[in-house]
Amino acid sequence: MTWFDVSSSIFGAAVHMGGVLSHIPDRTSNMFGLLAYRPFLDPAPIDRYWLWLLPPLIVIVAVVYRVIKTDDLRRLPGSAGYLAFQIALFMIVASVGLYIILRLG
C-alpha cells in the first residue's frame, strides 16, 4: 500500500453529492485511520457533561485577563475571583433572558 492509497482512502472516500457528504469512510480500516483526529468532523463525545467545562473556562479567562491588566499581583486572586463571578452572573442572566425571549416569541 502506497502513501497515495492511504491518503485517498482517508481523505478521498467521502462522496460529495449535492453539497452534503453522503458517506464518511471507516477510518479504522487502515493504520493511519486510528491516529487521525478531525475535531470538527469527529467531535469529542461531551454531550452529557459540557456544562461542567464552563467553570474552568470562566476561571481561566478571568485569571489570564487579570494577570494582563493588574499591576499588583497580590490583588490577583480577589480581582480574578470577582471577575469570574461577574462573567458567570452575566452568562446566567443572558441565558435566562434568551430563554424568556425564545419562549415568548
N, C-alpha and C positions, 0 to 999 in steps of 0.2 A: 504494500500500500504506500503510495507516494504522498507527499505533502498536499499536492493538488487534490487527490482523492479525499483526504481527511478534511481539508478546508471546504471542499464543495459539499461534502456530506453534512458538515456542521452548519455552514452559512447559506448554502445554495439549495437546500432541500425544501425550504418553505416556498410554496407556490403562491404567488401574488395574484389574486383574482378579484377584480373589481374594487381595489383599494383595501381589501381585507385579507389577512393571512389565513388561508384555508387549511394549512397543515403546518404544524410545528413538529420538527423531527424529534425522534427519540435520541437524545444526546448521550445516553448511557451505553450505546451500542459500540462506541469506539473509545480508545484510551484517552483522547483529549476531551471527550464529552464530559467526563467526570470532573475535570479541572476547570472547565469553562463556567463562569458565573456571570450571568447577564442580569444586572439588578433591575432594569426596567421591564425586561421580558419575563424573568423568573424572580419575582419579588420574594423576600423572606416571609414566611407564614406567621405574621404577627397580628393577625386579625383579632385574637382573643385578648391580648394584653397591650395594645398600643397606647392606651391611656396611661399606663404605668411608665411610659417613656417620656411623658411631658414634664414631670417634676425634675428629673435630672437635666433635661434640656433647659428648663427655666433657670435652674441654679447655675448651670454652666454659662448661659448667656449673661446672667446678672454679674457673675464674678468676672468674666472677661471684660465686660463693659466697665465695671467699676475699677478694675486694675488699670485700664487705659485712662480713665477720667480722673481718678483721685490722686491727690498729691501726697497725702499721708496714709501709708499702708496700715497704720494701726487702726484706722477707722474702716478698713475694708470689710471685715465680717458684718458689721452692723449695716453699712450702706448697701452691701450686696444682698443681705437678707431683706432689707426694706424694699430694694428694687425687685427682688424675686417675688415678694408679696404683692407689689404693685402689678407686676406682669401677670401673676396668677389671677388676681382680682379682675384685671381688665379682660382676661380671657374668659373668665366665668360670666362677667357682665355682657360681653359681646356674644357669647354663645346663647345665653338666656334671651337677649334681645333678638338675635336672629331666629331662635326657636319661636318666639312670640310672633314675629313678623311672618314667618312661614305658616304658622297655624291660623293666623287671621286672614292671610291672603289667599 
